[in-house]
Amino acid sequence: QSLLESGVKMQLNQVDNDDDWRKAQEPALMKLIASELGISTQQIANFELGLFDCQAASLGGIQSEFLNAARLDNLATCFVALEAITNKSKNVADDDMISMIALFDHEEIGSQSTHGAGSPVMAEAVKRVTSALSDNSNAEVHASAVRNSFVMSVDQAHAVHPNYASKHEKNHGPKMNAGVVLKTNQNQRYATNGVTGFIAREVGRKGKIPVQEFVVRSDCPCGTTIGPIISSNTGIRTADLGMPQLSMHSCREVMGIADLSHGLSFFNSFFENFNDIDESLEG
């Protein structure tokens, strides 16, 4: 009997493909999953597992000046945004603006999902808020609301790594514990432009928050954020910022504890001072 014939017979007699799938899995992992679910390994048909660091955040550095934690990008920003909008909600009696935050899924994989930043969620939210507070038949009211709105797209930023300092432009290398980072890219990988960058700096100035500048080296590829996606989908003015960190996308990331305070203070200043800054602009 030839090898070809033997192979064909084996394929024809193979009736339990599912059992072959189980054999290809790590036995210890299969037993662990079965134990956690209270079932036998034979009852596992398939699984989708995501592994992540579950250790609590900790302080590091000689003076405990660094925060070590998983998923700082971008849970650190989500945290300070929630804190700031909570602070804002305590004093809205005389507020004539609509303040809101939006926390999106799927930013790291392109944002193209039903509820990512590439979805209609942001545009629909602005439209529904406008409709709820005005005459639904007046389209100009919505257009005016979009024109007067502003988005701070805040994602973590790459701080200068001492071993790879040449990866940053000499005068545009963000340092940890030195303030929030304003990101600019002429290829529109970031949404910041001359006007929105000025507004962001004014927010920092009025709140006495240091603002650093980041421009990627011209011979290096530049990452992007949800800023350009939201700006192009809605027409709302947008600036891209972030808090500087190292080890981005690693299992364990690190940022300066002062920058967490800088980020919170920046959001607080934005909610408090944006309207005055915007009204001071001419043209």
SEKOL-675463 format. One record per residue (C-alpha): x, y, z; residue number from 1; residue in three letters. Coordinates in steps of 0.02 Angstrom, whole numbers, plus 32768, in hexadecimal, padded with zeros to 4 digits. Example, Ala and Ser with C-alpha at 12.3 -4.5 7.8 and 13.67 -1.06 7.14 Angstrom:
2
- 8267/7F1F/8186/1/ala $
- 82AC/7FCB/8165/2/ser $
# end
This chain:
283
- 8000/8000/8000/1/gln $
- 8049/80A6/7FCC/2/ser $
- 805C/813C/803E/3/leu $
- 7FDA/8198/7FD6/4/leu $
- 7F5A/810D/7FF0/5/glu $
- 7F7E/8109/80AB/6/ser $
- 7F65/81C5/80B6/7/gly $
- 7EC0/81BE/8058/8/val $
- 7E7E/8134/80C9/9/lys $
- 7EAE/8196/8164/10/met $
- 7E51/822E/8124/11/gln $
- 7DB6/81C8/80F5/12/leu $
- 7DB3/8170/819D/13/asn $
- 7DCA/8211/81FF/14/gln $
- 7D1E/8234/8247/15/val $
- 7D47/829C/82E3/16/asp $
- 7D95/833D/82A9/17/asn $
- 7D5F/8392/834A/18/asp $
- 7DC8/8318/83AE/19/asp $
- 7E5F/8349/8345/20/asp $
- 7E3F/8400/8375/21/trp $
- 7E45/83D1/842D/22/arg $
- 7EE5/8370/8414/23/lys $
- 7F35/840C/83CA/24/ala $
- 7F0F/8474/8467/25/gln $
- 7F7E/8484/8500/26/glu $
- 7F3C/8400/857B/27/pro $
- 7F61/846A/8615/28/ala $
- 7F02/84FD/85CB/29/leu $
- 7E6E/848F/859D/30/met $
- 7E68/8449/864E/31/lys $
- 7E71/84F8/8698/32/leu $
- 7DE0/8536/862C/33/ile $
- 7D79/849C/8653/34/ala $
- 7D9C/84B0/870C/35/ser $
- 7D68/8567/870D/36/glu $
- 7CC6/853D/86B1/37/leu $
- 7CA2/849F/8714/38/gly $
- 7C9B/8430/867A/39/ile $
- 7D06/83A9/862A/40/ser $
- 7D83/83CD/85A1/41/thr $
- 7D17/8366/852A/42/gln $
- 7C8F/83E8/853A/43/gln $
- 7CFE/8475/84F8/44/ile $
- 7CD7/8490/8440/45/ala $
- 7D3E/852F/8429/46/asn $
- 7D78/85C8/8488/47/phe $
- 7DB2/867C/8472/48/glu $
- 7E28/86B6/84F9/49/leu $
- 7E7A/875E/8516/50/gly $
- 7F0B/875F/8590/51/leu $
- 7F32/87FD/85F1/52/phe $
- 7F91/8839/8689/53/asp $
- 7F22/8836/8724/54/cys $
- 7FA1/887D/879F/55/gln $
- 7F71/891B/87FA/56/ala $
- 7FC6/89BE/87C9/57/ala $
- 8061/89EC/882D/58/ser $
- 80D7/8A7D/8845/59/leu $
- 818D/8A74/8811/60/gly $
- 8229/8ADE/8807/61/gly $
- 829E/8B20/888D/62/ile $
- 821C/8B9F/88C5/63/gln $
- 8183/8B39/8890/64/ser $
- 8170/8BB0/87FE/65/glu $
- 8135/8B2D/8781/66/phe $
- 8093/8ACC/8771/67/leu $
- 80A4/8A1A/8733/68/asn $
- 8005/89C9/86F5/69/ala $
- 7FB5/8967/8669/70/ala $
- 7F54/89BD/85DE/71/arg $
- 7F83/8A70/860C/72/leu $
- 7F66/8A8B/8553/73/asp $
- 7EDD/8AC0/855A/74/asn $
- 7E8B/8A9B/8602/75/leu $
- 7EF0/8B28/8653/76/ala $
- 7E98/8BA7/85E5/77/thr $
- 7DEF/8B55/8600/78/cys $
- 7E0A/8B64/86BB/79/phe $
- 7E36/8C1E/86BC/80/val $
- 7DAA/8C44/8640/81/ala $
- 7D2B/8BF1/86B2/82/leu $
- 7D70/8C4E/8749/83/glu $
- 7D67/8CF4/86ED/84/ala $
- 7CB5/8CDE/86AC/85/ile $
- 7C82/8CAB/875D/86/thr $
- 7CCF/8D4C/879F/87/asn $
- 7C76/8DAE/8716/88/lys $
- 7BCE/8D5F/8740/89/ser $
- 7BD3/8DAC/87EE/90/lys $
- 7BC5/8E5C/87A9/91/asn $
- 7B58/8E66/870E/92/val $
- 7AC8/8ED4/874B/93/ala $
- 7B05/8F6D/86EA/94/asp $
- 7B5D/8F0E/865E/95/asp $
- 7B25/8F37/85AD/96/asp $
- 7B92/8EB0/855C/97/met $
- 7B7C/8DF5/8545/98/ile $
- 7C11/8D9A/8590/99/ser $
- 7C29/8CE2/8569/100/met $
- 7CAB/8C59/855B/101/ile $
- 7CAC/8BC6/84E1/102/ala $
- 7D0D/8B26/8506/103/leu $
- 7D1C/8AB5/846E/104/phe $
- 7D43/89FE/8452/105/asp $
- 7DB6/89BB/83C9/106/his $
- 7E2B/8A50/83BA/107/glu $
- 7EC3/89DF/83AC/108/glu $
- 7E7B/897C/831A/109/ile $
- 7E3E/8A09/82AB/110/gly $
- 7D9C/8A43/82FF/111/ser $
- 7D34/89FD/8270/112/gln $
- 7CA8/89A9/82D1/113/ser $
- 7BF3/89CA/82FE/114/thr $
- 7C26/8A27/839B/115/his $
- 7CD9/8A5D/8377/116/gly $
- 7D0E/8B0F/8351/117/ala $
- 7CF5/8AEC/8297/118/gly $
- 7C3C/8AC9/82B4/119/ser $
- 7BB0/8B4C/82B0/120/pro $
- 7BAB/8B52/836F/121/val $
- 7BFE/8BFC/8387/122/met $
- 7BA2/8C54/82F9/123/ala $
- 7AFC/8C0B/8332/124/glu $
- 7B1B/8C3F/83E7/125/ala $
- 7B38/8CF5/83B6/126/val $
- 7A9E/8CF3/8345/127/lys $
- 7A2E/8CA8/83CB/128/arg $
- 7A69/8D21/8451/129/val $
- 7A4A/8DB2/83DB/130/thr $
- 799D/8D70/83AD/131/ser $
- 796E/8D59/8463/132/ala $
- 7998/8E0D/848D/133/leu $
- 7958/8E66/83F1/134/ser $
- 78D8/8E66/8366/135/asp $
- 78F1/8DC3/8306/136/asn $
- 78BD/8E17/8263/137/ser $
- 794B/8E96/8267/138/asn $
- 79E2/8E45/8214/139/ala $
- 7A48/8EE3/822B/140/glu $
- 7A46/8ECC/82E8/141/val $
- 7A9D/8E24/82D7/142/his $
- 7B1C/8E69/825C/143/ala $
- 7B41/8EF8/82D4/144/ser $
- 7B55/8E7D/8365/145/ala $
- 7BD4/8E19/8301/146/val $
- 7C33/8EB8/82D4/147/arg $
- 7C3B/8EED/838B/148/asn $
- 7C6D/8E42/83CD/149/ser $
- 7D1C/8E05/83F4/150/phe $
- 7D68/8D58/8410/151/val $
- 7E01/8D34/8478/152/met $
- 7E3D/8C8D/8434/153/ser $
- 7EA9/8C52/84C4/154/val $
- 7F12/8BB4/84B3/155/asp $
- 7FB5/8B86/8507/156/gln $
- 8055/8BCC/84B9/157/ala $
- 8102/8B80/849F/158/his $
- 817E/8BCB/851A/159/ala $
- 8237/8BD3/84EF/160/val $
- 828C/8B2E/851A/161/his $
- 833D/8B4E/8558/162/pro $
- 8380/8ABD/84F0/163/asn $
- 8327/8AF6/8452/164/tyr $
- 8327/8BB3/8460/165/ala $
- 8356/8BC2/83A7/166/ser $
- 82A8/8B85/8379/167/lys $
- 8262/8C2F/83AB/168/his $
- 8281/8CDA/8361/169/glu $
- 82FD/8D36/83D0/170/lys $
- 8285/8DC3/83FF/171/asn $
- 81E6/8D5A/83FF/172/his $
- 820C/8CCD/8477/173/gly $
- 818A/8CBF/8503/174/pro $
- 81CC/8C95/85B0/175/lys $
- 816F/8C3E/863B/176/met $
- 8133/8CAA/86CD/177/asn $
- 8147/8D44/8660/178/ala $
- 8095/8D64/8625/179/gly $
- 8013/8D30/85A5/180/val $
- 8048/8D19/84F0/181/val $
- 7FFF/8D75/845A/182/leu $
- 8012/8D0A/83BD/183/lys $
- 8025/8D53/830E/184/thr $
- 803C/8CFE/8266/185/asn $
- 8031/8D54/81BC/186/gln $
- 7FF4/8CB3/816B/187/asn $
- 7F5B/8CBC/81DC/188/gln $
- 7F85/8C22/8240/189/arg $
- 7F59/8C96/82D0/190/tyr $
- 7EC8/8D11/82C2/191/ala $
- 7F20/8DA6/8312/192/thr $
- 7F2F/8E41/82A4/193/asn $
- 7F62/8EF5/82C1/194/gly $
- 7EBD/8F29/8311/195/val $
- 7E99/8E8E/8378/196/thr $
- 7F4D/8E87/83B4/197/gly $
- 7F40/8F3B/83F0/198/phe $
- 7E9F/8F13/844F/199/ile $
- 7EF1/8E7D/84A2/200/ala $
- 7F86/8EE6/84D8/201/arg $
- 7F12/8F6B/851D/202/glu $
- 7EB5/8EE7/8581/203/val $
- 7F5C/8EB5/85CB/204/gly $
- 7F91/8F69/85EB/205/arg $
- 7EF1/8F97/8644/206/lys $
- 7EFC/8EFB/86B0/207/gly $
- 7FB7/8F14/86D0/208/lys $
- 7FDA/8E69/8683/209/ile $
- 807C/8E4B/8623/210/pro $
- 805F/8E1A/856D/211/val $
- 80E7/8DBF/850C/212/gln $
- 80F1/8DB3/844E/213/glu $
- 8102/8D13/83EA/214/phe $
- 8129/8D06/8330/215/val $
- 8161/8C5E/82EB/216/val $
- 8205/8C58/828D/217/arg $
- 81E9/8C74/81D3/218/ser $
- 8243/8BD3/81A5/219/asp $
- 81DD/8B68/821E/220/cys $
- 812B/8B28/8208/221/pro $
- 80AA/8B7B/8277/222/cys $
- 8020/8B23/82D6/223/gly $
- 7F74/8B6E/82DF/224/thr $
- 7EE2/8B85/8355/225/thr $
- 7E25/8B94/834E/226/ile $
- 7E3A/8C51/833B/227/gly $
- 7E41/8C55/827C/228/pro $
- 7DB4/8BD4/8273/229/ile $
- 7D3E/8C3A/82DF/230/ile $
- 7D6F/8CDF/828E/231/ser $
- 7D51/8C9F/81DD/232/ser $
- 7CAE/8C46/820B/233/asn $
- 7C61/8CD9/8268/234/thr $
- 7CB7/8D79/822F/235/gly $
- 7CDB/8DA6/82E4/236/ile $
- 7D7E/8E00/830C/237/arg $
- 7DF8/8D88/835E/238/thr $
- 7EA0/8D89/83B6/239/ala $
- 7F06/8CEF/83DF/240/asp $
- 7F5B/8CE4/8488/241/leu $
- 7F98/8C61/8502/242/gly $
- 7FF6/8C3B/85A1/243/met $
- 80A8/8BFD/8583/244/pro $
- 80D8/8B4B/85AD/245/gln $
- 8155/8AC0/8586/246/leu $
- 813A/8A0A/8556/247/ser $
- 809A/8A31/84F7/248/met $
- 803A/8993/84C7/249/his $
- 80A6/8928/8539/250/ser $
- 805C/88B8/85BE/251/cys $
- 8095/8936/8641/252/arg $
- 80A2/89EF/8618/253/glu $
- 80EB/8A83/8677/254/val $
- 80C1/8B3C/8684/255/met $
- 80E8/8BCC/86F9/256/gly $
- 8071/8BE6/878A/257/ile $
- 807B/8CA3/8773/258/ala $
- 8038/8C8F/86C2/259/asp $
- 7F9D/8C39/8704/260/leu $
- 7F7C/8CD8/8768/261/ser $
- 7FA9/8D42/86D1/262/his $
- 7F2B/8CE1/8669/263/gly $
- 7E9F/8CF7/86E8/264/leu $
- 7EC7/8DB1/86FA/265/ser $
- 7EC6/8DC5/863D/266/phe $
- 7E18/8D77/862E/267/phe $
- 7DD9/8DE3/86BD/268/asn $
- 7E1F/8E7E/8669/269/ser $
- 7DD2/8E4D/85C2/270/phe $
- 7D24/8E3C/860C/271/phe $
- 7D38/8EDF/866B/272/glu $
- 7D91/8F4F/85EE/273/asn $
- 7D6B/8F14/853E/274/phe $
- 7CD5/8F84/8521/275/asn $
- 7D34/9022/8552/276/asp $
- 7DC9/8FF1/84E7/277/ile $
- 7D5B/8FCA/8451/278/asp $
- 7CFB/906E/845E/279/glu $
- 7D9F/90CF/8464/280/ser $
- 7DCF/9090/83B6/281/leu $
- 7DB2/9102/8322/282/glu $
- 7D78/90C7/8277/283/gly $
# end
